[in-house]
Amino acid sequence: MAKLDKHLYPSVHCGIVRAALLLLEQTSHPASKRFSAGDAEAMIGEAAAPDKLGDRQQGRGLHYYCAVRPDGTALGTHPVLGGYCNGKGAPSPSPLTMLDAEYRAALALYRAGKYYPAMKSLSRALHFLADICCPPHSCGLTYFSRYGAAHRRYEGRAAEIFWMPEGTQVSEYTAAADWAKRTAETQSIPFDAYTGLLKGSRPVSGGEWEHGSLTEICNVLALSGAEHLSAVIDDDEVVRDQSITERLYCSIVNCAALLAAFDRDLDDRALPVWEERHPYWLKCFGTAFLVSEDPLYLLFEEDGTVTLSTLEGAYLAVGKLGRVVLTDLTAGLETHFRFGREPLLTLYPGGDQDHLVAQLRGQLHSIRRIPAWPGSLFQSQVSFVLLNQKPEKAKFIFS
């Protein structure tokens, strides 16, 4: 088993990110011109960070996106989020919600001129996309279960296959370039699937929910990964090596598609991405109440943290895992407001946990917990909209 220790090699996540960037370059895709050598190194340097002990997104079971149980029994998706649950059986945080949040953060930070933290957030999004492509992660074979050895064996062998072609370890660049070349020769990149990534789930008739394209992409990948369950837990080394090679190709092409989507979404100035230093007021929907008398400004910190603050320093705090983004730019004063979905609970006025605010159904809400739901799910009480200017007549929740 020591030979199959993935920690004897560089992180495969770093290799996948480098290979995805090289794949765009080798196929002469226009997105390859977006990312400088410095951008590439920032992404590669951050690619393995979510797996490190003490990382803000590292946790037992959080990196799993379970389409099936270890016995092969199919699992259902969450009725609201539309995605599968994590290794703890909760809908959030999961690779889907963290991928969604980091992608939104990367767009917002890049638009604000914070290029280095934007690349770090984008790299984290790539990490969770690759995790969804990994069969142990989509089959619930968590490290802290009795299937932990099978998980380690699969990932340890994946590291050998990626970094030691022909049984000899090569440089990180050479290995990634070789994978990019073979991927280009044998695979197609699903560019067309990666459209409309900022569109979230929304309610439709009959109490059903229509789920966004990112949810659909992740669900398809998890289901395809679940088909490799036997390759993870059985002892057929040939089948396992074939599975690993196929899923590495899958990770590389999907990461390349996400990179291309990022390049496209940055160029689309009509997309609902925050503009730095623009004043806003949060107003209770259907009433005269404003959250704050003073205007609020979006602030991007170097570590990726986003806050809404007044010029005098009063603020609405967004946790490190929370990401802020506009979703519906409309004519007139009102602009609907939402947050990235990781975690569902992202914003609270002045740290006041009794006046919680979160995204649900595409709008900003004050919320209360739903005891019957697993995980951190809440139900809306009051909706808010974001105003570009303060109304003449208003009452203030905080003044």
Beta strands, then each sheet from edge to edge (+ up, - down):
strand 1: 202-203
strand 2: 209-210
strand 3: 281-284
strand 4: 289-292
strand 5: 297-300
strand 6: 306-309
strand 7: 315-318
strand 8: 324-328
strand 9: 334-339
strand 10: 345-349
strand 11: 357-360
strand 12: 363-369
strand 13: 378-387
strand 14: 395-398
sheet 1: 1+ 2-
sheet 2: 3+ 13- 9+ 8-
sheet 3: 3+ 13- 12+ 11- 10+ 7- 6+ 5-
sheet 4: 4+ 14+
end
